[in-house]
Amino acid sequence: MDIPALGSVPDADATRQEARRLGIERHLLEMHAYGVTIVPPERVGSPDLIERLREAILRVLAERHDLEVPEDWRTYSENWGGRRKTWCWLLEDEAFIEAALHPVAMCIARFMCGRNVVLQGTPAIVKTRDGGEYRQDTGGYMRLHTDTHGVPSPLPEWAQLINLSWLLTDYNGPEDGPTVLVPGSHRWGRMPRPDEALWWEEGAPVQPVSLSGKAGSLAIWHGSLWHGSRPRTTEGMRITLPFIYGRSYLQPIHTWSEVIREGDNRGFLEKYPELEDLLGLWHPYPTDRDGPDAPGNLKGNRRMIGVGDNIYA
Ligand SMILES: [Fe+2]
């Protein structure tokens, strides 16, 4: 019996069938079982996009901070760009929109956060060996934490959000300054205590594993998974583009409904109509108008009523 083909659970069937078509069912299983998975570059299948994303991040960061783009990111090791102005990438270059809407990314995001998943926000991370004052108090180590900000414990087992990170440079080993993760911790339902967070200290109660993957991989983890990171100890840059996808009831990180209508950004909606759904532009909340004819009224908003059957069936 082929359950996804029965059409009995609209919210699940299309996602399962899409995962089968893309050859990524194993990764859905790993997300469910461990709360983390790495999709290798050959499954993502967009080598050209990886290059464009990397170039766009360096170009835009340079513009935002009035810096020169380093001649070679493979060897540049000085502090560069810092931690300022590292959010809100989606509309800076079409490469980011293509990445956000990538079929592999969308399939996993829908599996984890529902079929009306909303893009919450887009940071970018550039890490170098000589990263300056960044995390000086911990020697460059990042404490274990969850990404489900603003949601008090107990955290439910089902994901409120996921972190879907495009690895734009190789994560070969600890020297590259990778993320560290605790597989299975998404089921613990809480954030680490302060003593658990300092994972690099001798006798630490929780031992995370280092993430590894080639440039072009997607590293995805459940929003409640415990994770941190290591300092980079080798030359060159670690460049990463995380996309945060969440359930439609979460407060988005960026005010998409405003920025998408500013100036030239309107053209993106015409070219990529899927953004209407992905950015939650249909969502009636927040609203300060509650009259019967106001746009915020739920009546007739098909996406708010029985989500699966009504929107996509
Ligand atoms: Fe994080």
Boltz pocket constraint, residues with backbone or C-beta under 6 A from the ligand:
constraints:
  - pocket:
      binder: B
      contacts: [[A, 145], [A, 146], [A, 147], [A, 227]]
      max_distance: 6.0
